[in-house]
Amino acid sequence: MNNEVPRTPTKSKAQVAGDAESRIPSPNATESPKYRKRSSSPKQLPVSASEHQSIISHTKKPKNDVLKATNGDNSYMAHCGVEEQGSESSSHMTAFYKENIRILNDLQDVMFQKKARLDTLKDELMENKNELKAVLLKVETYKEEKHVKSQQLKLKINDAKKLRDEHNTKTKFMVKNHELEGQQLRAKSVAEMNRRENEYRQKIEVLRHSRIKQLQEKREKLREEISGLDFQVSNNKSILQDALKECEQKHKLSKEEALRLHQAELDGLIENSRELSAENDSLRTALDSKLKVAFRAKNEDFERLSFSLQELEQKLKALRSENAKIRNDTETFSRGSIESLAKRDDLKKYISASTSELGEIEEILMKEETMRRKLNNELQELRGNIRVFCRLRPRSNQEANQVSNIQIDDFNDDGGTQQMHIRRDSKSHTFTFDKIFGERDSNKDVFDEIGQLIQSSLDGYNVCIFAFGQTGSGKTYTMLNPKDGIIPSTLNHIFLWVDKLKSLGWSYDISGQFIEIYNENLRDLLKGQDGEYEETSDSARLEIRHDAESSTTHLVNATTCKFASQEMISDVLSRASKMRSTAATKANSRSSRSHSVFIIKLRGYNSKSGEHSVGTLNLVDLAGSERINSSQPEAERLRETQNINKSLSCLGDVVHALGAKDAVKRHIPFRNSKLTYLLQYSLIGDSKTLMFVNVSPSLKNLPETLNSLRFAAKVNSTQMMK
Ligand SMILES: Nc1ncnc2c1ncn2[C@@H]1O[C@H](COP(=O)(O)OP(=O)(O)OP(=O)(O)O)[C@@H](O)[C@H]1O
């Protein structure tokens, strides 16, 4: 679209003059009444734009009229009714006409000047418009830039928010973990208290039952005794009464008989004679004494029987009071039993309420355990599936004065990384890792950092932990130090955790294999172990077999040790390291020239939820990473070094390929070394890998230290693809 202002045609002064000449009629031409009218006020010059316009319109019509007059059209004059006047007035008219023509020409000049000015203004307007356009364009560009910058700012703000959320999630997770542990401890102590309370209650119950039984038995016995005695007493009483009655009867009868006889005799004697009276008296005295003796004897019998009766009555009384006491006791006991029964019912109710509460708590704990597993995995993934930790071993006494210039920065909480700077020949080398342990950090400090990774293997993920570095840099100390190395600490941690998880229904089957890879040959470090180890025949060669369907690896002919108790750990590890050192003496420090791989398989089953988990934890002490030493050109050493270099570079290649963006489509060279082939399924997918790069502080080891750090830094720059 053309936005230009239509331009007024401009003319040069000569053109304007020429035009005016051609347009303006001759001064001799007949004057039109209109021009005459104007002559009456010759000094009235147009000053405004409207007057200017009206002058132009006035001058246009006379132009045609004048032209007609110039061409000798007298009818025009006649038509106008103008009469011929004298030559004086004609010259006057000519002057006037000329004056008007001049004014008109001046006006036309003014008009053209104004037109020219208008054009200039139009040009300026155009220029301004263009400038405005350019300015608008610039404004647009600035706006776009501003938009882009605001988008970038938004992204940065989002990133910052994400980091803050991440931090919050981490904090929440830690807090939750602590709470979880607290709850578990609380639940455990409550369970323990309940168990003890139950035990005591059961014991009290048993004691109470046995005591009641004893008392009941005693009461029964006493009842029997009482009834026996009652029976005896009533029996004796009737016997005594019968005897007494008989005695009295007999006595009465004998008395009556004797009296009757005596009376008869007396009567006979009285009747017979007085002489017999003396005899009668003596006879009577004799009879009296006889009767008295008999009576006394009978009396004594009676008294004896009365006494025994009294005794029996007293005994009966005592037994009765004892019986009453026993009854009282029994009543007290039954009252106690009723109270105990009420208490038992209360306790039963309390126990059933506690059991249901415990069930709920268990359910919550199980859910929290599942949540913890998920969160732990998310946290590990946030930290990266491949992580690299550096560890600087402490200087020995001999190295004290010959140490490298190594400086370790503080841990950067924002980036989650740590840096170290090494000076060599006035050049500074900086390396960044996920964590750096200095000379003063202990194996415990190291284990505290990797505990959650070990947890992942219990949760059913595959985990690989490598120790990499030159000979003497502290790999074996980090991995296998008997007291607190990663391997013994890991096994102890596993046992502790398995014990904790028992209350949530989890049970674990823990088994281990320990092998060595020397010159690309596998060797069983648990071979020949006794006890609960699965033996393999001496001639059997170790073989690696993969099951692609279940993504698992099987080591054919390798001894598998089932860890049934924590006590087995030190025994198995000391035997394995003995086996390794036996080989070392044979093959000249072979331990530093071979890779050792400790494979722990953790199969978990939850009887309450039916969940299964299978995790493999590979703890690898890699062979020394130093380059070929020209001072040791023996063929055997060369072969060893070549094999080590090949397998280490293959490990680097595999990790690198796994970290590539197109890793899923890419060929991963697992088969290029026995080590990577063995660990194939523990390096892909959800697996987690941690590499320790162990370095020495010694100045003489500096070139190897830098090599190791470069290798590790390359691994650290990798982020595993899923
Ligand atoms: N963090 C540490 N604290 C104390 N001593 C250590 C530490 N790291 C290593 N050492 C000591 O340094 C020496 C060498 O360590 P170590 O044998 O573990 O090295 P290495 O890298 O495994 O060597 P090789 O490859 O020969 O097995 C040992 O005497 C060990 O006790």
The ligand as an SDF file (V2000), in Angstrom:
LIG
                    3D

 31 33  0  0  0  0  0  0  0  0999 V2000
   41.3310  -43.7320   54.2830 N   0  0  0  0  0  0  0  0  0  0  0  0
   42.3940  -44.3770   54.7470 C   0  0  0  0  0  0  0  0  0  0  0  0
   42.7180  -44.3110   56.0630 N   0  0  0  0  0  0  0  0  0  0  0  0
   43.8190  -44.9540   56.5420 C   0  0  0  0  0  0  0  0  0  0  0  0
   44.6290  -45.7070   55.7780 N   0  0  0  0  0  0  0  0  0  0  0  0
   44.3670  -45.8330   54.4750 C   0  0  0  0  0  0  0  0  0  0  0  0
   43.2450  -45.1730   53.8820 C   0  0  0  0  0  0  0  0  0  0  0  0
   43.2210  -45.4690   52.5760 N   0  0  0  0  0  0  0  0  0  0  0  0
   44.2750  -46.2760   52.3560 C   0  0  0  0  0  0  0  0  0  0  0  0
   44.9610  -46.4920   53.4820 N   0  0  0  0  0  0  0  0  0  0  0  0
   46.1900  -47.2940   53.6150 C   0  0  0  0  0  0  0  0  0  0  0  0
   46.9360  -47.1300   52.4270 O   0  0  0  0  0  0  0  0  0  0  0  0
   47.4780  -48.3490   51.9980 C   0  0  0  0  0  0  0  0  0  0  0  0
   47.0670  -48.6780   50.5770 C   0  0  0  0  0  0  0  0  0  0  0  0
   45.6530  -48.8340   50.5660 O   0  0  0  0  0  0  0  0  0  0  0  0
   44.9420  -50.0050   49.7760 P   0  0  0  0  0  0  0  0  0  0  0  0
   45.6310  -51.3110   49.8710 O   0  0  0  0  0  0  0  0  0  0  0  0
   43.5340  -49.9840   50.1840 O   0  0  0  0  0  0  0  0  0  0  0  0
   45.0970  -49.4660   48.3090 O   0  0  0  0  0  0  0  0  0  0  0  0
   44.5690  -50.1270   46.9920 P   0  0  0  0  0  0  0  0  0  0  0  0
   44.2290  -49.0270   46.0820 O   0  0  0  0  0  0  0  0  0  0  0  0
   43.5020  -51.1040   47.2730 O   0  0  0  0  0  0  0  0  0  0  0  0
   45.7980  -50.8830   46.4670 O   0  0  0  0  0  0  0  0  0  0  0  0
   45.8400  -52.2260   45.5800 P   0  0  0  0  0  0  0  0  0  0  0  0
   45.3770  -51.8230   44.2340 O   0  0  0  0  0  0  0  0  0  0  0  0
   47.2440  -52.6480   45.6680 O   0  0  0  0  0  0  0  0  0  0  0  0
   44.8830  -53.1810   46.2490 O   0  0  0  0  0  0  0  0  0  0  0  0
   47.0570  -49.4010   52.9890 C   0  0  0  0  0  0  0  0  0  0  0  0
   48.0810  -49.5970   53.9200 O   0  0  0  0  0  0  0  0  0  0  0  0
   45.8480  -48.7910   53.6810 C   0  0  0  0  0  0  0  0  0  0  0  0
   45.7300  -49.2610   55.0020 O   0  0  0  0  0  0  0  0  0  0  0  0
  1  2  1  0
  2  3  1  0
  2  7  2  0
  3  4  2  0
  4  5  1  0
  5  6  2  0
  6  7  1  0
  6 10  1  0
  7  8  1  0
  8  9  2  0
  9 10  1  0
 10 11  1  0
 11 12  1  0
 11 30  1  0
 12 13  1  0
 13 14  1  0
 13 28  1  0
 14 15  1  0
 15 16  1  0
 16 17  2  0
 16 18  1  0
 16 19  1  0
 19 20  1  0
 20 21  2  0
 20 22  1  0
 20 23  1  0
 23 24  1  0
 24 25  2  0
 24 26  1  0
 24 27  1  0
 28 29  1  0
 28 30  1  0
 30 31  1  0
M  END
$$$$
